[in-house]
Structures are given as structure tokens and as C-alpha cells.
Amino acid sequence: MPEHVPVTTGQQLGRRSWAEPWKIKMVEPLWMSTREERERALAEAGYNTFLLRSEEVYIDLLTDSGTNAMSDRQWAGMILGDEAYAGSRNFYRLEAAVQRYYGYAHVVPTHQGRGAEHLISQLAIKPGQFVPGNMYFTTTRLHQERAGGVFVDVIRDEAHDPESLYPFKGDVDLGKLEALVAEHGAEQIAYVSLAGTVNMAGGQPVSMANVKALRSFCDEHAIRLFLDATRMVENAWFIQEREDGYAGRSIAEILLEFCSYTDGAWMSAKKDSLVNIGGWLALNDSDLFEEARNLVVVFEGLHTYGGLAGRDMEAIAIGIEESVQDAHVRSRIGQVYYLGELLEAADVPFVRPVGGHAIFLDARRFYPHLSQDAFPAQTLAAELYLDSGIRSMERGIVSAGRDPKTGDHRYPKLELTRLTIPRRVYTQAHMDVVAEAVQAVYAARENARGLKLTYEPRLLRFFQARFEPL
Ligand SMILES: *Cc1c(COP(=O)(O)O)cnc(C)c1O
């Protein structure tokens, strides 16, 4: 494995090879606004990009969740929806696709990823147990905490350093995990919560070597290992690019091998699987599956639809197969790298290496004159919208929320603003416009004054909090 990878692998990708393996059949017009209109819209939204109306946005890089463009085959599949309450044909298609491409034995559909997180957290965590993971994710940790678990971050230190070029910043630090087990005992560990391409670290991958080592560690201590498979397809691409022995293996093969080292997974199909809604929980253990199949009825719906329409399950089944095609993944991540190269050329500070689904601007280095209490990443998201109508998302102190014990802000090392690229939605020209807007905001960085909170919801505050300029 190379110690370091180049900031981008544009050369390796080959400028000719990542062009989209599809053409456009239908278009959706976008709103071109004036600065005055955007100022009004942002003030009404309390300077929180989550509270803007979609119609007020020009290029929407808020999230890659549920914002995918579906293919003609997926839309055709929607017509084949079997909307029976029980035993829909589309459920069996979804189940077969998960079994074939992710390799797990049993599948429970859920309305989206957090539905599956809720089920696994309720079933696999006893109050007071620890849940070690490779950096937290907002909804994942919240469900673990609601089930009485105590989340412990065991990701390697490089993940917290936006300038480290380590190729697998998503890896678990086995020393940290070992120390936790030594301190509390294996029976106090609910399970290891492993996520592919770690979102909060900037979309950084986990190596195959790391998941293999984790498997042996977990076997030794009789601890279960569950995977957040939400962006595992994109993680597989990084393994193909960077890890010894995988250059000649397909994305599908790598995905299947990676999942084989884990005991089960939860999934937000709204990301990798190229659909607008859906998720699932997959388990190898039959007893745990029986319990999950029982619990899903209470919160999501019968175990053959889990809160989804038959047509949605069909779209996911087709989307899974499209998502693991090498040409698709290469062009998807190629587009993220393209934007990274433009920003790199403009000397804008962002997290390296470029992640799979987004560019994470480093708001601390953007606004060194703002303290973290002035919400630099939230400020950057607001400034970017004002400049150009581009919508991004805060991933810093607001997203980190408050410590449930002390009630104080959590102060994460990373204070980031995420430019998330929806799959198969925007063109290279859109990426050019985004890069120009980021440069303009960077050039005006000294004028930024920061924000103050005026309203704070109790749970997942980043979604609905309101701010005012300082
Ligand atoms: C989006 C996401 C989830 C939650 O899934 P939803 O479909 O939004 O409920 C869980 N984990 C990760 C890594 C995610 O990105």
C-alpha cells in the first residue's frame, strides 16, 4: 500500500475515461436568482441552508442523499411495482439484489437508513454498553445513544487531520479498540460500528486490510461487527485504486469481499443505490434477523415492505446493480475529483485526499479569524449561497451537537462545509461554476463575521437551527 496518495488521482483516471456512461433524456429547469433575492431567502431561512426552499437554490450540493437521477430502466421498473400489502414481488427482487451484491443472508427493508439504524440499535445494544466506531455519523450515533449505548470514536488519528494524505483515513485504529476492550471487557461492547467512506471525515475510505484485521479481532473477543454500507460501493472504488492486489478486481467483487468480513449491515439506499428513498438492514444471524423482522412491523411496516412502496423496492433492486458497474463508479468519483482539481489549482483549503461523494471545504483555514463559537462552517455555507445560489451543508460544530451529559457544545476538530455531488445529476459545466463561486467567497474571506444561534432544536440541531449574522 502506498504511504501517501496524490491529492487527486486525475492523471490515473485519465482525462478521457471518466466521461459519463449515460446521456440525458429529460431536463429540469433551474432558477437563476439575483443577489437581493438570495439575501431575502437566506434571512427567511435563518441562515441555515437546510431551511431554504429547493426552488431558491441554483446548484444544490446540500447532500447526495435521495438526490440521485434514476435511469430509464429504474423508471420502467417503477411501473412494475407490485403494491400488495404482503409478499410483493419487488421485495423478493430487492432481497435477491442485496444477497447477490452485498452477500448477506437475510434482508429487512426500511423506509431509509435511519429506520435500519433504529432497528439494529434497539436489538443489539444493552443500556450502558459501548459502541466503538470509525468516527460518528449523526443519525447512527443518535440511535445508538437512544438505545442506551455510549459511542466511542476509534478511528485512526489521521482522520481528524484535514491535511493528512494518508490513503485510508477511515480505518479503525485497532490499538484504540483494544484499549477500550481491555478497559471494559468484551461483554460491555455492543458491537463494532464500521462505516464505509467515512462521511464526517470527508468521505475517507476503509482498507480491506483493516476490515480483515477487525474481523480477526472481533472473532478473538466474540464481538459482532456491523457495517454502515451506505457508501460502501464508493469505498470499493478506493480499494481498487489504492490497495495492493485489488487493481484488477471489479467493484462488485471488492464490495462482496468487504461485506463478507462483517456480520450484517444497515443501508441508506438514497446514497449509493441511485434512488430517491429506501434502505435496508441485512443480517447473517438467523435469530437476530427473526427479531428484526418482528420489530420492523412496529416502526416501519410489514417485513416485506418496511415503509416502502413496491415500486421503490424495484428501483432499489435495479439501482444496486447499476451502482456496482465500474464505469458508473469511475465517472461518479471522477466528477468529484474534477471539482477537487479546480479548487486545488485555486489554492482553496479543503480536506485531502478528495473523498468519494463530496468536497469538504476547511472552514477553519477559510476563516482563521472566526472562533468555532461563531460557526465558521455554517457561515461559509451561507456566504456561498449568497454569492451564487449554491447550497452546501455545515459539517462542524453545529452538526456535532451537544454532549448529552454536560449540555455543552461538542467541539469537533473538523469544521467543514460540504459540497456534496448528487449522482448523475450535474454536468462538468456546473462544477466549473461551483469552483468559481468558491474562489469568489475565498477571495472575500476577510469580510466574514460569523453567526450566532437564535433557535436550537433539541435533536439533530443542524437540520432546523436558526442563526443571525454577528
Ligand atoms: C445518510 C446516512 C445514514 C442515514 O440514512 P438516511 O437514509 O438518511 O436515514 C446513515 N449513515 C450514513 C453514513 C449516511 O450517510
The ligand as a Gaussian input file, in Angstrom:
#p B3LYP/6-31G(d) Opt

LIG

0 1
 C      -27.453000       9.141000       5.208000
 C      -26.702000       8.265000       6.094000
 C      -27.348000       7.499000       7.080000
 C      -28.832000       7.620000       7.386000
 O      -29.613000       7.284000       6.298000
 P      -30.977000       8.047000       5.919000
 O      -31.430000       7.356000       4.684000
 O      -30.670000       9.497000       5.725000
 O      -31.936000       7.846000       7.046000
 C      -26.562000       6.645000       7.838000
 N      -25.247000       6.560000       7.672000
 C      -24.591000       7.283000       6.742000
 C      -23.123000       7.152000       6.585000
 C      -25.296000       8.178000       5.935000
 O      -24.646000       8.920000       5.045000

